[in-house]
Amino acid sequence: GQLGLGVQDSGPVTVGDAELAHPGRDLLADVLADLVSNNTITQAQSDAITQALADKVDALKADMEARRALFESFIEDGVITQDEIDQLPADDPLRVAFDSIANDGQVTLDQLRGFGPGFGPGHHGRGPGGFMFGESSPNTDS
C-alpha cells in the first residue's frame, strides 16, 4: 500500500511488542497521545495538528493529480507546444527541459524520450512531477 505523500508502506512493522499497520500514522498518534497525557499540549491542539497534517496531505494529493492531468493534456496529440508549457512556472523542470530542446515552439514525445530517463512513455524512472508520461495514476488510497 501507500502512505500519504507517496511513501510506500511495505506492510506491518513490529516496534517493541506492538505490530503497527501504518508505522508513520501510528507513531504520530502515539507521540501526540503522549504529549496530551503529559499535559504538554491539549487534546484540541493534538486534534488540530492531526487535521492540519491530513489537510496538507489532501492538498498535496490534489496538486499532484492536477499536475498529472495537465501533463496528460500536454501529450494527448504527441506534441507539447509553447502555449502548453507556458502554463507551468518558469522554474518548473519540464519547462526548463522544454526550453532547452524546443524546435519551433514545440517538442515531440520522441524528443522527450531522447532527452533522458523519465521523459516520455516507456522510460523507466520518474519524470517531472513524479510520474512517467502516459503512466496511469498511482494508487493514492491510504
Stockholm file with secondary structure:
# STOCKHOLM 1.0

chainA/1-142         GQLGLGVQDSGPVTVGDAELAHPGRDLLADVLADLVSNNTITQAQSDAITQALADKVDALKADMEARRALFESFIEDGVITQDEIDQLPADDPLRVAFDSIANDGQVTLDQLRGFGPGFGPGHHGRGPGGFMFGESSPNTDS
#=GR chainA/1-142 SS CBCGGGCBCCSCEEETTEEESSHHHHHHHHHHHHHHHTTSSCHHHHHHHHHHHHHHHHHHHHHHHHHHHHHHHHHTTSEEEHHHHTTSCTTCHHHHHHHHHCBTTEEEHHHHHHHCTTSSTTCSSCCTTSSCTTCCCCCCCC
#=GC SS_cons         CBCGGGCBCCSCEEETTEEESSHHHHHHHHHHHHHHHTTSSCHHHHHHHHHHHHHHHHHHHHHHHHHHHHHHHHHTTSEEEHHHHTTSCTTCHHHHHHHHHCBTTEEEHHHHHHHCTTSSTTCSSCCTTSSCTTCCCCCCCC
//
